[in-house]
Amino acid sequence: MAVTLLFTPSAMDASQYDEVVVRLKQAGMFPAPGLISHTCFGTGNKLRVFEVWESQETFNEFGKTLLPILQELGIEAGQPEVNEVHNVLTVKEHATK
């Protein structure tokens, strides 16, 4: 079953987010297998990330790569809010950035 995850780090700015993406790409994990949608939003050091995953298991596998990167960069991700998905509609097939 697909799930959504909302990450609300205690503090994360655009340069930290961009560095996470660089490192995930270097690891061959951005976009990660099982990721349906990824959105980063917010301002200043209050960026948040909203994702849709094929399943909790696919996210858990990705987390094995993500969590050490966050720790290295000093980003406290906290516990994501997780919910089951009722419906997904994809309108645009490519990222905006």
Order of alpha helices (4+ residues) and beta strands (2+ residues): beta-alpha-beta-beta-alpha-beta
